[in-house]
Amino acid sequence: MLPFENRSGDADTDYLSDGLADSLIYRLSQLPNLKVSPTSSVMRYKGKETDVAKIAKELEVDAVMSGRLSQRGDDLSISVQLIDARTKKLIWAEQYDRKMADLLATQREIATTITQKLELKLSGNETGVSKNTQTIMRPTSFTCADATALPSGQRKKCFAPSNTSSRLSSSIQNSHWHMLGSPKSMALCRPILTFLQERPFLKQSRCRKALEIDPTLSEAHTFLAYAQVIYDWNWAEGERSFKRALELDPNNFSAHFRYGQIYLLPVGRVDEGISEMTQGLKAEPLDVNMAVAVVWANLIRGQYEEALEQMRKIHDLEPNHPLSRSNLASVLIEMRRYDEAIALCEKGLQDDPNHQLLLSEVGIAYARADRRDKAEEIIARYRELEKTQWVPPTRIAVIYGALGEKDKAFAELEKAYEARDWDMHRLKISEDMRPLRDDPRFKALLKRLNLPE
């Protein structure tokens, strides 16, 4: 499905259309013989003119679903249509006029109706799309059925792929519209960005509750593994959960990818990790987050030229993506091309002065280029940011490490340990930790993280 068009004239109501799309994505993905195009593959079409034939050709799909939503006070108007990409004929369309309070029920109603229509078409009882139909689905900006259970201060530390605080706050505050009421939805919290630090967001009880209802949910096992590794540093249980997820669904691309990224790489099984990540990336070839993670894996393996080539391609395609500039800068830093890295980061910081990933990279670049005063200025900027938002201590620690200030670096790492900083799980392999690895305190910290030396 193409991104739902918000006709309300208010960007703050995007969460409504995103939440509706989330429901449709999940329910349609359950249909047999229907392949739903990966969400990341259609992200680039949001807010752009719709050329059904062109989009269908690019994504190799047979049908394109689109929708519009408008809100006027308490009134909602939702329209959905399904178009045959080859003939450009309308296969099915419907409009729903409802009250805001009925949105959750309306989500289910629309999804159920579309499901019924497609089931009829797929079974051959109606003309239209073929049994092997592939349908485009819209990406989600936020999916977490449990977010409303968190205290308001913790909700604000959840994420949105745009990595912008205004959309973040709006998405979380209104996330009750994203609750689909299905066992599977309880497992579909997506902890991706590194500034997500609040452990309650990924409490194992959420996934365990879903597994009590249905122990065959591959997704629930996947995110249980995520919590066990990143927040509990329980590597053995995490690997068991990842393997169970893949046993239940060998085609769970997210499980393959996260198993490689979250478990195999951090424990030092780099080649195996890259293999699993590459397998996951095949299902989501346009997912920038995944592609960047694969580049990072090649970087820690020491394949700098290959990593640089890959990262430049990603940056050229998505120059404004939150991870695009920062990870290109990271590659340049490892290649000792500090001036290029600094110029890239500073350009990005002109657009977003508080971009934490860019601040970290430019701080490291300044430090390694022996520009101590500038590196210390970056640390000072982080200290100011700490007054209003969460700053992972690892981001300051790596700058101190690059400056040779080991005592200060380990003081920040101690804070990171206590806070369950997301980046701690990859402490052993992070290229930014290289200046600290020969210190006995580093080995002791790995032991506390249950990681082998």
C-alpha positions in Angstrom: 0.0 0.0 0.0 1.2 3.4 -0.8 1.4 5.9 2.0 -2.0 7.0 3.2 -2.5 10.6 2.1 -3.4 12.9 5.0 -6.0 15.3 3.7 -6.6 17.0 7.0 -4.1 19.8 6.3 -2.4 19.1 9.6 0.9 17.1 9.7 0.3 16.3 13.4 -2.5 13.9 12.4 -0.1 11.7 10.3 -0.2 9.2 13.1 -3.8 8.4 12.2 -3.0 7.4 8.6 0.1 5.6 9.8 -1.8 3.7 12.4 -4.5 2.7 9.9 -1.8 1.5 7.5 -0.2 -0.6 10.3 -3.4 -2.5 10.8 -3.8 -3.2 7.0 -0.1 -4.2 6.7 -0.4 -6.8 9.4 -3.8 -8.2 8.3 -3.0 -8.4 4.6 0.4 -10.1 5.3 -1.6 -13.0 6.8 -3.3 -13.8 3.5 -2.0 -16.9 1.7 -0.6 -16.4 -1.8 -0.3 -12.7 -1.2 3.1 -11.1 -1.0 3.0 -7.7 0.8 5.8 -5.5 -0.4 8.3 -4.7 2.5 7.5 -1.5 4.2 10.9 0.1 3.7 10.7 -0.5 0.0 7.8 2.0 -0.3 9.0 4.6 2.2 10.4 6.7 -0.7 7.0 7.2 -2.2 5.5 9.0 0.7 4.4 12.5 -0.2 5.1 12.1 -3.9 3.0 12.0 -7.0 1.5 8.5 -7.7 2.4 6.8 -11.0 0.9 3.4 -10.4 2.5 1.7 -13.4 5.9 3.1 -12.7 5.8 2.2 -9.0 4.5 -1.3 -9.7 7.3 -1.8 -12.2 10.0 -0.6 -9.8 8.7 -2.9 -7.0 7.6 -5.8 -9.2 4.1 -5.8 -8.0 0.7 -6.5 -9.7 -1.6 -4.2 -7.7 -1.3 -1.0 -5.8 -3.4 0.0 -2.8 -3.7 3.6 -1.7 -5.8 5.5 0.7 -6.8 9.0 1.9 -7.8 10.2 5.4 -9.2 13.5 6.5 -10.2 14.7 9.9 -12.6 17.5 10.7 -13.1 17.8 14.4 -14.4 14.4 15.6 -15.3 13.3 12.1 -13.1 11.1 10.0 -13.4 10.3 6.3 -11.3 7.4 5.0 -11.2 6.2 1.4 -9.3 3.1 0.1 -8.8 1.8 -3.4 -7.1 -1.1 -5.1 -5.8 -0.6 -8.7 -4.6 -3.3 -11.1 -1.1 -2.0 -12.1 -1.2 -3.5 -15.6 -4.6 -2.3 -16.7 -4.8 0.7 -14.4 -8.4 -0.3 -13.7 -10.0 0.1 -10.3 -10.5 -3.3 -8.8 -12.2 -2.2 -5.6 -12.8 1.0 -3.6 -14.7 2.1 -0.5 -15.3 5.1 1.6 -15.8 5.1 5.4 -17.3 8.1 7.3 -16.8 7.5 11.0 -16.3 9.3 14.3 -12.8 9.7 15.8 -13.8 7.5 18.8 -14.5 4.6 16.4 -11.2 4.7 14.6 -9.9 1.5 16.2 -13.0 -0.4 15.2 -12.9 1.2 11.8 -9.3 0.0 11.3 -10.4 -3.5 11.9 -13.5 -3.1 9.7 -11.5 -1.8 6.7 -8.8 -4.5 7.1 -11.4 -7.2 7.4 -13.2 -6.0 4.3 -10.1 -5.7 2.2 -9.0 -9.1 3.4 -12.4 -10.6 2.4 -12.2 -8.9 -1.0 -8.7 -10.1 -1.7 -9.5 -13.6 -0.4 -12.3 -13.8 -3.0 -10.1 -12.5 -5.7 -7.2 -14.8 -4.8 -9.5 -17.8 -4.7 -10.7 -17.0 -8.2 -14.3 -16.1 -7.3 -14.0 -12.6 -8.7 -12.0 -11.1 -11.6 -9.1 -8.9 -10.8 -5.7 -9.6 -9.3 -4.2 -13.0 -9.8 -3.5 -15.6 -7.2 0.1 -14.5 -7.1 -0.7 -10.9 -6.5 1.9 -8.7 -4.8 0.6 -5.7 -3.1 2.4 -2.5 -2.1 2.0 -1.7 1.6 2.8 1.6 3.4 5.6 1.9 5.9 4.9 2.6 9.5 6.4 5.4 11.5 5.5 3.9 14.9 4.3 0.5 16.0 4.1 -0.4 19.7 0.9 -1.6 21.2 2.3 -1.1 24.7 3.5 2.5 24.5 0.5 3.9 26.3 1.3 1.8 29.4 4.5 3.7 29.9 4.9 6.8 32.0 4.8 10.0 29.9 8.5 10.7 30.4 9.4 7.3 29.0 7.0 7.6 26.1 9.0 10.5 24.9 12.1 8.4 24.6 10.5 6.0 22.1 11.3 6.3 18.5 10.2 7.3 15.0 12.3 6.6 11.9 12.4 10.3 11.1 14.4 10.8 14.2 12.8 14.2 14.8 11.5 15.1 18.2 8.3 16.8 17.1 7.0 13.7 15.2 8.4 11.5 17.9 6.3 13.1 20.6 3.2 13.2 18.5 3.5 9.6 17.5 3.9 8.4 21.1 1.2 10.5 22.6 -1.3 9.3 20.1 -0.1 5.7 19.9 -3.3 4.2 21.3 -4.7 4.4 17.8 -2.0 1.8 16.8 -3.3 -0.9 19.2 -4.6 -3.6 16.9 -5.8 -5.8 19.7 -4.2 -8.9 18.3 -1.7 -11.2 20.1 0.8 -10.5 17.3 0.7 -6.8 17.7 1.9 -7.1 21.3 5.2 -8.4 20.0 5.7 -5.9 17.2 7.5 -3.2 19.1 10.4 -2.1 16.9 13.4 -0.9 18.9 15.8 0.3 16.2 17.4 3.7 16.9 20.2 4.0 19.4 18.6 6.7 21.5 15.9 4.3 22.7 17.1 3.6 26.2 14.1 2.9 28.4 14.1 -0.7 29.4 10.4 -0.9 30.2 9.7 -0.3 26.5 11.1 -3.8 25.8 10.0 -5.6 28.9 10.1 -9.3 28.3 6.7 -9.6 29.8 5.2 -8.0 26.6 6.6 -10.6 24.4 6.0 -13.4 26.9 2.4 -12.4 27.2 2.1 -12.7 23.4 3.8 -16.1 23.5 1.4 -17.3 26.3 -1.5 -16.6 23.9 0.3 -18.1 20.9 3.7 -19.7 21.4 4.2 -20.0 17.6 4.6 -16.3 17.0 8.0 -16.0 15.4 8.0 -12.2 15.8 7.4 -12.5 19.5 10.4 -14.8 19.9 12.5 -12.3 17.8 11.8 -9.3 20.0 12.1 -11.4 23.2 15.6 -12.2 21.9 16.2 -8.5 21.3 15.3 -7.7 24.9 17.3 -10.6 26.3 20.5 -9.5 24.5 20.4 -5.7 24.5 18.9 -5.1 27.9 19.6 -8.2 29.9 22.9 -9.2 28.2 21.7 -12.7 28.5 23.4 -14.0 25.3 22.6 -17.7 25.7 18.9 -17.1 26.1 18.9 -14.5 23.4 20.4 -16.9 20.9 17.9 -19.6 21.8 15.0 -17.2 21.2 16.5 -16.1 17.8 16.9 -19.7 16.8 13.3 -20.5 17.9 12.0 -17.6 15.9 13.8 -18.9 12.7 12.6 -22.4 13.4 9.0 -21.3 13.5 9.4 -19.1 10.4 12.6 -19.6 8.3 11.4 -16.7 6.1 11.3 -14.2 9.0 13.7 -11.7 7.4 13.8 -9.6 10.6 14.8 -12.5 12.7 17.6 -13.4 10.3 18.8 -9.8 10.2 18.6 -9.1 14.0 20.2 -12.5 14.8 23.2 -11.4 12.8 23.3 -7.7 13.9 22.2 -8.1 17.6 23.8 -11.4 18.5 26.4 -12.8 16.1 28.4 -9.7 15.4 28.6 -8.5 19.1 29.9 -11.9 20.3 32.5 -11.8 17.6 31.1 -14.3 15.1 31.4 -11.6 12.3 31.3 -13.8 9.2 28.2 -15.7 10.4 26.6 -12.3 11.4 27.1 -10.8 7.9 25.7 -13.9 6.3 22.5 -13.7 8.4 22.2 -9.9 7.9 22.6 -10.3 4.1 19.9 -12.9 4.1 17.6 -10.5 5.9 18.5 -7.6 3.6 17.4 -9.6 0.5 13.8 -9.3 1.7 14.2 -5.5 2.4 16.7 -4.4 -0.3 15.7 -0.7 0.1 15.8 -0.6 3.9 18.5 2.1 4.7 18.8 1.0 8.3 19.6 -2.6 7.3 21.9 -1.6 4.5 23.9 0.7 6.8 24.2 -2.0 9.4 25.7 -4.3 6.8 28.2 -1.6 5.9 29.1 -1.3 9.6 29.7 -5.1 9.7 32.1 -4.8 6.8 33.8 -1.9 8.6 34.5 -3.8 11.7 35.8 -6.6 9.5 38.4 -4.1 8.2 37.0 -4.0 4.6 37.3 -0.2 4.4 37.2 0.3 0.7 34.2 -1.9 0.2 32.4 -0.2 3.2 33.2 3.2 1.7 31.8 2.2 -1.7 28.6 0.8 -0.2 28.1 3.8 2.1 28.6 6.3 -0.6 25.9 4.6 -2.7 23.5 4.7 0.3 24.3 8.3 1.0 23.7 9.3 -2.6 20.3 7.6 -2.6 19.3 8.9 0.9 21.4 11.9 1.8 19.0 13.1 4.5 18.5 9.8 6.2 19.5 10.0 9.9 22.1 7.2 9.5 23.3 8.1 6.1 25.7 11.0 6.9 26.8 9.7 10.3 27.8 6.2 9.0 29.5 7.6 5.9 31.5 9.8 8.4 32.3 6.8 10.5 33.8 5.0 7.5 35.8 8.1 6.6 37.1 8.3 10.1 38.3 4.7 10.1 40.1 5.5 6.9 41.7 8.5 8.6 40.1 10.9 6.2 39.2 13.2 9.0 38.8 16.5 7.1 36.2 14.8 4.8 34.3 13.4 7.8 34.3 16.7 9.6 33.0 18.6 6.6 30.3 16.0 6.1 29.2 16.1 9.7 29.3 19.9 10.0 27.1 20.3 6.9 24.6 18.0 8.5 24.7 19.8 11.8 23.8 23.0 10.0 20.5 21.5 9.3 20.1 19.7 12.6 22.4 21.2 15.3 21.3 18.5 17.8 21.8 15.5 15.6 23.4 13.2 18.2 24.9 10.7 15.8 26.6 13.4 13.8 27.8 15.1 17.0 29.4 11.8 18.1 31.2 11.2 14.8 32.4 14.8 14.4 33.7 14.7 18.0 35.7 11.6 17.3 37.0 13.1 14.0 38.2 16.2 15.8 39.8 14.2 18.5 41.7 11.9 16.1 42.7 14.9 14.0 44.4 16.4 17.2 41.9 19.2 17.3 41.2 18.8 21.0 39.5 22.2 21.5 36.9 21.3 18.9 36.3 17.8 20.4 35.8 19.3 23.8 33.3 21.8 22.3 31.3 18.8 21.1 31.3 17.3 24.6 30.1 20.6 26.0 27.3 20.5 23.4 26.3 17.1 24.6 26.3 18.3 28.2 23.8 21.0 27.2 21.6 18.4 25.4 21.6 16.3 28.6 19.5 19.0 30.2 16.6 18.4 27.8 17.0 15.0 26.3 18.5 11.6 26.7 22.2 11.4 25.7 23.6 7.8 25.6 26.8 8.0 27.7 28.6 5.9 25.1 28.5 8.8 22.7 30.5 10.9 25.1 32.8 8.0 26.1 34.0 7.4 22.5 35.1 11.1 22.2 37.0 10.9 25.5 38.6 7.6 24.2 39.7 9.3 21.0 41.2 12.1 23.1 43.1 9.6 25.2 41.2 10.6 28.3 40.7 7.0 29.5 39.5 7.8 33.0 36.8 10.1 31.8 35.9 7.6 29.1 35.4 4.8 31.6 33.4 7.1 33.9 31.0 7.5 31.0 30.9 3.8 30.3 30.0 3.2 33.9 27.1 5.5 33.4 26.2 3.6 30.3 26.3 0.3 32.1 23.9 1.6 34.8 21.6 3.1 32.2 21.6 0.0 30.0 22.8 2.1 27.1 21.8 0.4 23.8 25.3 0.6 22.5 26.8 -1.4 25.3 25.8 -4.7 23.7 28.3 -4.1 20.9 31.1 -2.9 23.1 33.4 -5.7 22.1 33.4 -5.0 18.4 32.8 -1.3 18.2 35.6 0.4 16.2 35.1 3.5 18.4 36.2 1.5 21.5 39.6 0.6 20.0 41.5 3.1 22.1 40.2 1.5 25.3 40.6 -2.2 24.5 44.0 -2.6 26.1 42.9 -1.3 29.4 42.1 -3.9 32.1 38.9 -1.9 32.9 37.7 -2.7 29.4 38.1 -6.5 29.9 36.4 -6.2 33.2 33.5 -4.4 31.6 33.1 -7.1 29.0 32.9 -9.7 31.7 30.2 -7.7 33.4 28.3 -7.7 30.1 28.7 -11.5 30.0 30.8 -11.1 26.8 33.9 -13.2 26.1 37.1 -11.3 25.8 
